[in-house]
Amino acid sequence: MEKFGVALIIFTLFWGLIGIVLPFLIPKGPNKRLIQIMLILTSACCWLFWLCFYLHQWKPLFGPQLKSTDARILRSLWGQEL
Amino acid sequence: MATIFRSEEMTLSQLYLQPDAAYSTIAELGELGIVQFRDLNPNVNAFQRKFVNEVRRCEEMERKLRFLEGEIKKDELSLTEPHENLDAPKAREMIDLEAIIDKLDHELKEINTNADALMRNFNELTELKYNLAMTQAFFQDAQQIGMNSSENILEQNLDSVDQYSTTVTVGMKLGFLSGVIARDRMNGFERMLWRVCRGNVYLKQAEIPQLIEDPLTGEKIHKTVFVVFFQGEQLKTRVQKICEGFRANIYPCPENSNDRRELAMGVMTRLEDLNVILRQTHDHRQRVLLETSKTIRTWQIKVKKIKAIYHTMNMFNNDVARKCLIAECWTPNSQIQTVQLALRKGSELSGSGSVSSVLNRMITDEQPPTHHKLNKFTQGFQNLVDAYGVATYREINPMPFVLITFPFLFAVMFGDAGHGLVVTSFALWMVLKENSLKNKWRKQEVWTIFFGGRYIILLMGLFSIYTGLIYNDVFSKSINIFGSSWRVKFGDETLNKSDTVILEPTSYNYSRTSEYRQMYSGAPYPFGLDPVWQLAENKITFTNSAKMKFAIIIGIIQMGFGVFLSLWNHFHFRHYHGILVEFLPQIIFLACIFFYLIILIFYKWSMYDGKDATSAPSLLIHLINMMLLSYPTDPPSSTKFYSSQRALQTALLGFAVICIPWLLVGKPIYKMLQKIKQENLSTTTMNDQASNDIEMNTHNNHHEQVDMSEVWVEQGIHTIEYFLGCISHTASYLRLWALSLAHAQLSEVLWHMVFQIGLSMNGYLGGIASFLVFMPWSTLTVFILLLMEGLSAFLHALRLHWVEFQSKFYKGEGYPFVPFSFKTILEETPFDT
C-alpha cells in the first residue's frame, strides 16, 4: 500500500513541479506566456496519461493469462519474491 | 499583453502622401512589411490606372532579364545569388536600370544573330569543302577511265584531257551538278532521279564520314556528296528541281581541276578565318554573359520590387485638389509608430522633407483582418489551425493549446517509443540543419511539406517516446525497468495440466482458501504498463479497457476546456448575456452527464478489486440505463452499486434535460427583449425627431424582423449540434484507442512474422539471417508504421482538434492579414535555380 502511494507522490510532484512551479520562473520575454502554456499543458496531459494507466493497474479485475512454458520461464527468471 | 491568445488589434488608417515622396515611402513600407493596402480603385481597368506605364516598363525589363537568364543557362553558367537583402531601388534608378538592361539585350541579340550567320556560313563552306574533295576524287577516277579510253579512241585529245575530261569519256557534252544531301534522303533522291529522268542521268555518291552541322536546322547529321551527270538543259532543270525538293544543297564545282584546286584552297583559308572569328564571337558572348551573370539576380530582385511598388501605388486614390495620393491601409496598433517613422524617412529620402506625409486613423465598422504574431516555431501550428479557418478578429486563437494537445493526441495513437525515437531523430536533423536545408530541394513538394512541419514532427516524436514508454512498447517489445508486480507461483502439476495459466489478480486472500498464492504485489508497476502483459494472451482485453477509459477522459476534458474558452470569448467581447444563455447550459449538460461519467470511471478504478470481477459495474450499461431511467436488478454488472444512485442520476439527468430548452430559447428571447427595448426608445424619441428618422427606425425594424427568424433557426441548429455533438464527439474520441491498437498490432505482426525469423535461428547462421532479415523489417517499419500510420494518426488527431475541440468555441470567419512585404513577394515566386 505504501509503494502505491510512493510512486503516486513522486510522479505528481514531478509533473507538479514542471507544470505549476516552473511557469513562475520563466524570464520575461516575448514568448513568456507561450512557454508557460506549453509547460502547463504538457505536464497536465502527461500526468493524466500516467495516472490513468497507474490507477487502471492498481486493482486489476483479472490477471495475465500466460502460456505454461512462458510461466515456467518467468517463475525461474523472476523468482518467487514479490 | 496576452497577444498570443488573440489576434492583434488593427486600425484602418489613411495615408496622405506627397506624390514625390510616395515612391520612397512605399519602398520603406515594403521593406518593413507591416501594412496591408486596400484597393481604392476596384472598378478601374488595369490599363487605365495611373502608373500603368511604369508597370509596363517593368514588365519589359523582366522580359529582357528572362531572355538574358535563358541565354546564361544555355551556356551553363552559374548565377551568383545576392546574400544580403537589397534595399528597394530609388525612382531614378529605374531609368538607369532600363538603359543597362536594354543595352545588354541588344548586344546579346546582335551577338546571337551574328553568330548564327557566321555558323551558317561556316557550315556551307564545310559542305563545299567536302563537296570539292569528293568531286575531285570522282573526276580523277573519271580522268583515269577517260585516259584509258581516250588512249584507245582519241590520241589528239590527250592534251585537252584535263579540260574536257568529262566530255572525253563519252564523247558528248555532259553537264553535272554536285551537292550535298542528307544521308537518309539519298535513296529517295536516287529513285526520284531515276524515275523522272528515265534513267538518263548518272549519279555518283560518296558519304562524308564526319557529322556535319546542317546550315538550316543546326543539327549534326550524316551527309553524302553526290554528283549528277546529265545531258541537255531540260534534264538540268529537272535535276535542279528534284534537288530543291529533297533539300540538297548544290554547290558550284568548276570543271577545271586547277580552278578546283584554287577554290579548295580558298575555301580552306576562309574556313580557318571563320573558325577564328567564330571562336572570338563565342568568347565575346561568354564574357558578356559572365559579366551579366554576376548581377542579373540583383537586377531581377530590384525590378520585382519596383513593379510591386507601382502595383501598390496603382491602388491609391489620386486626389487632384489636394495634390496628394491617398492610401488606405490596415496596420496593427503596435506598429503605428513604425509606420509614421517610415513615412518620415520616405519624405526625407525623396528630398521633399519639408512637407511630410500624414497618417490619419479612421474609425470603421468593417471587420479588420486577423494578424497573429508568430515565429518559426509557432508558424507551423498556426498553419494547421488556419487550414480549417482563419480566426475571427480578436477571438481566441486555439494555436497555443493545439501546440501541445495535437502532438499529444498524435502520440496517444502512435505510442511506440522505438518509432518515436526514429521520428524524433529525423525531426531533430531537420531542425538542427535548418539554415542549410532551407533552400534545398525547393521544387520537391513532399520535402517542403515535411520541412515546413519540422517542429510539429519534433514534438510529435518526443510525445511518442513518452507514450511509448507508458504503453511499454518499444518496437513491439516491453522493457522491465522497475521489476514486474506479478510473479508466477504455480506448482509444476498446475503448469503440466494445462496449456495456459491465469495469474491471481488479488493481493490478499479474500476467500481464505489454502490454495491461495499471492501473485500480484498490490502496488502497480510505477511507470506505465507492467511488462508481464507483453507475454499475456489476454493483453488486448486488458489494454483495451485502459485505453478506452483514457480516451473518454481526455476527450471530455478537452471538450470541457473548449467550452471554457468560449466563456473567455464572451468576457472579452462583453457578451455577458452569452454567459447566461449559452455557456451555462452547455457546461451544465457536459458536467451532469460526462463529468459524472469520469467520476464513475475513477470510482470503479479505486473501489473494485479482483474479488469483485464478476460483479463490477459495467459503466457503459450504467450510462445507458441512466438515460433510459431503468434500474434493473438482474445481471450484477447492471445493478446499483451505491445507495443513492437512482436519486442522484435522475437529478443529474433532470438538470441536463433542462439545458436543452434553455439553450434553444435563451438567446432568441434575449434578442427579442433587446428589440422591444430599442423600439421603446425609438417611440419615445420619435415625436421629437424628423420624419427621416421614422423611416430609419422602420427600416431597422424590418431588419430586426428578418433577423428574428434567422436567430431562431440559427439557435435551433446550434442546440441540436451541441447536444448531439456532445455524445457523438465523446464516442469519436475512441479513435485514440482504435488507432493505438492498430499500431501496436501491426508492430507486433511485423516483429513476429519478419524479424523473429532471423532471431530465432541459432549459431552463425542465425547471425547472418538476422542481418539479412533486418532490411525488410526496417523498410516495412519505416513505410508502413512510420509513414502510413504516422500520416493516419496525424490526420485523426487533426480531425479531433478541428471538429471535436474547435466546434465548442471557434468561429473561424476572419480573413488573414496579408501585408505588403518584399520578402513575401520574393519568396512567393522564387527564381528558377
Interface residues (C-beta under 8 A of the other chain):
Chain A: M1 K3 F4 A7 I10 F11 P30 N31 R33 L34 I37 M38 L41 T42 C45 C46 L48 F49 W50 C52 F53 Y54 L55 H56 Q57 W58 K59 P60 L61 F62 G63 P64 Q65 L66 K67 S68 D70 A71 R72 L74 R75 W78 G79 Q80 E81 L82
Chain B: A2 I4 F5 K373 N375 T378 P400 F401 L403 I404 T405 F408 V412 Y466 T467 I470 G483 S484 S485 W486 R487 V488 K489 F490 L495 N496 S498 D499 T500 V501 I502 L503 E504 P505 Q518 M519 Y520 S521 G522 A523 P524 Y525 P526 F527 G528 L529 D530 V532 W533 L535 A536 E537 N538 K539 T541 F542 S545 A546 K549 F550 I553 I554 I557 F602 W605 S606 Y608 D609 G610 D612 A613 A616
